Amino acid sequence: MPTKDEREPFHRVTVAEAKEMLTDDGVVIIDVREPHEYSSGHIPSATLIPVNSVFARKDELPKDKKIIFVCAVGQRSGLASELAAAAGLPADQIYNLEGGTDAWKKAGEPTEA
């Protein structure tokens, strides 16, 4: 079950929780790493929006779906989650993948280049 720290405007999810969430059409995943990191292997169906452009590209963030932000280890995606909240998305729509792509790979989950 996703966890929520009252000091953060987003929820934290584990790899298993993210995998389960991604079976729902109402959930998207956004990879906030740099293009070279993304092209070296990303979670299938992830959309690339580097963290430094999340706020500028806020109109590309779906308003009607839950968003899981992912980076390499979870720090940049935490920042992206905060930027999404600053752009007006509600906390119940914003999720940060704990451990990022590294945790996803360590759990044996697939990636694509």
C-alpha positions, -999 to +999 in steps of 0.1 A: +000+000+000+015+034-010+028+054+019+023+091+025+045+114+046+024+144+057+053+166+049+054+155+012+028+163-015+030+127-029+029+090-021+058+066-021+055+032-038+076+001-038+084-018-070+057-044-063+031-016-057+042+002-089+040-030-109+005-036-097-006+000-103+007-002-139-018-028-147-045-001-145-050+021-176-055+051-152-018+050-143+012+063-163+049+063-155+072+092-162+110+087-162+127+119-151+163+108-158+184+123-186+179+110-222+212+089-221+200+072-189+166+066-204+180+051-236+202+027-216+171+010-202+138+022-188+106+007-175+083-003-204+058+023-213+076+051-194+075+085-209+107+106-207+104+141-191+137+150-175+134+164-140+147+199-151+118+202-175+089+188-155+075+221-144+080+237-178+062+207-194+034+205-168+008+206-195+020+172-206+013+157-172-021+139-174-047+155-152-070+125-152-045+097-143-022+087-114+015+094-122+044+073-110+076+093-113+109+073-115+145+081-118+177+061-110+173+058-072+143+079-062+158+113-054+151+132-087+117+116-090+109+129-055+118+164-067+097+158-099+068+148-076+071+180-057+072+200-090+041+182-101+024+192-069+036+228-073+020+227-108-013+219-092-017+182-093-033+167-062-012+144-039-036+115-045-024+115-081+014+117-075+036+087-067+074+083-064+089+049-071+112+042-041+146+030-052+139+040-088+150+021-119+178+005-099+153-011-075+131-021-105+160-039-121+172-055-089+136-069-084+141-086-118+115-065-136+119-059-173+133-028-190+135-017-226+160+005-244 
